[in-house]
Structure formats: C-alpha cells, structure tokens
Amino acid sequence: MFNLFGSKSKEITLVAPLTGEVVDLSEVPDDVFANKVVGDGIAIKPSEGKLVAPVEGVVKQVFPTKHAVGMETSEGVELLMHIGINTVELNGEGFEKLIDEGTKVKPGDELIKFDIDYISENATAIVTPILITNMDEVESVEAVDTKEITAGQEEVLTIKID
C-alpha cells in the first residue's frame, strides 16, 4: 500500500529517572546490557537513591527483588529500569517499592527508593541501565548530550516511533 501522506512518526521524550551522571551503555559492566541484548538506551550512575518515572505510562512489572521496574507508555514503548548490576542477588535488601504493577504514572512520580551505599558495597555496580526493550517497534533512540542530570528534570532520551 502507498503512504500518500508521508510518515507520521511520533516522538516520545524521557526525563531523567535518576539524579546522577549519564554514561554510555557500553560502559555497563554486564555484557547483556553493554551489548544491547535487552534493548537500547542509556545508563546512569546515580548519586541519589530515588528512581522516578521518566514518562507517562503504566507500571507493568516490579521485580519481586525490587531492583527493576518495567513500564509501558501509552504509545506502546516498553521500558526497563534496572537499578545496579547483579542486584537481583540482594533479594530486595536495600530497596523499597513505592508503587504496584498496574499503577498509572507521570514523569517524576517516585517508583523505588534504594540505599546507594548498601548496593555499592554488595552488588557488582550501582550503574543503572534505562532501556527500551521493544526496539522492533522503535524507529530511533537518541540520547541527549547531557552528563549531570536531576531526577524528573532534564530530558535524557528521545524515542521516535512509527
């Protein structure tokens, strides 16, 4: 079929889900994230123990160990926010869940509180991947060229979808 009116791609902008420093996914000390096996996005070295919603959407999953949250935007983009590396091994210690699955959220809503010191001492790393997991639905992902970010404030990713 011909598209007579051109492509109607839509942009979704994510704000910082954490306060800290943006790093490239390739710097994450876990090949699954660094090689974008799970999805594309950015990573953040948090300086504050609070994860907030980066976009309006619905919380689809809070891992039982409270170290990761999955959400979906109204446009169908699926996100995974994974606090730290090998934090699943902590069995929820150092994490406090603030929302439940099915909760509708807007940018800046608090999702998880976590103890940075405890996680830094007991996990491989505190660096936190923020990923789009359904890349087959996404046209492009562009990280904003910002290093220091504040949760709920600066834009960090622009996602284009068809």
N, C-alpha and C positions, 0 to 999 in steps of 0.2 A: 504494500500500500504506500502511496505517496504522502509525504507530510507537506502539504501545501502552505502551511503557515509557519514553518520553521520549528526548531526545537524549543520546547518550553521547559528548560531546565530550571530547577529551583535551588536556591542557596540556603543552607542552614548554618548558623553561626553558633559555636560553642564558646561559652565563657569559661574562665579558669575554674576547675573543680577543686583546686587546692591552692594554698599560698606556698610559693617556693620558686624554684628555678626550673625552667623548661630545658630538657635535654632531648637529643635525638634518640629515637627508638634503638638505633644501632648500638647505643651506649648501655643498654639494659643488660645486666649480667645473667641473661637467660636466653638461649638461642630461640626458643619458641616465640618470645616477644621481639627480640632483636632482628630476627629474620622474617618478621611479619606473618608468621604461620597462622596466628589467631586473627590478625587484622592489621590495619594501618592506623596511624595516629601519632601521638606524641607520648613522651614520658616526662614526669615531673618529680624532682627531688623536693619533697615537702619540708617546710620549715615550721609548719603548724599542723596539729593533729585533728584536722577537720576536713572531711570530704563533703562537697556540696554538689547539687545538681548543676550540670553545665548547660542545660537546655530544658525547655518544657517537654514533658513526656510522662511515661508511666514506668514505675519500677517493676521490672519483670522478674528479677531474681535477686535475692540477698543470700549469698552463700551461707550455709549453716555455721561456718567458721568466721563469718562476718568480715572477711578480708577482701571481699569483692562484691560489686553491685553491677547488675545488668539492667539496662533500661532501653526503652524504645520511644523515639519521637513520634509525633502524630503523622509524620511523613513516612514512617516505617524504617528509619535508620536505627540500627541496633548498636548500642554502646556497651563496652565492658570497662569498668574502672577497677583495677586490680592493685590494691594497696600493698606495696612491697613485693619482694621476691622470696619464694618459699615460705610465705606467711601462712599458708594452709597448715603447715606443720605446727603452728602455735595454737591450733584448736580453739580459736576465738579469744584467747588470752591477749589483752591489750587493746581489744576492740569493743566498741559499744554501738549497737544498732539503734538508729533513731527513727527508722521508717520500716514499713512492711511491704511485702510484694503486693502489687495492685494499687499502690499509692500514686496519685497524680502529683507531679512536682513541677515547680517552675525554677528558672535559674536562681541559684543562691540558697535554695532550700537545703538544710542540713540532712545528710544521709547517714554518715558514720563518724563517730569520734574515735580517735586512736592515740595510743601512747607512743610517740615517736622514739623516746629513749628506749623503752622496752623492746620495740620492734627492731631498732638499730642494733641492739645488743644480741637479739635472739633469732633474727632472720638473716638471710644472705645479704639483703639490701633493702633500703627504705624507698628506693626509686619506684614510682607508680606509673605503669602504663595506662593510657587512656586510649581505647581502641574502638574503631568501627569494625564490627565483626561480620557484617553482611556486605562486604566490598563489591560483590556482584551486582548490588543494587545502586552502587555509587559511581558517578562519573569521575569525580576527582576529590582529593583531600589536600588542602593547603594549610600548612602551619603558619601562623603569624610570626613575624620575626621579632619576638619579644623574649627576653630572658627571665627577668624577675616579674612574677605575677602575684596577684591577690585573689583569693577565692571569691567567686561571684562578681568580679570586676572586669578585668581585661578579656578581650576576645583572644582565643588561642587557636581555634581551628575553623576553617570554612569548608563546608562539605557541599558539593554540587551533586544533585540527583536529577535523573530524567523525569 
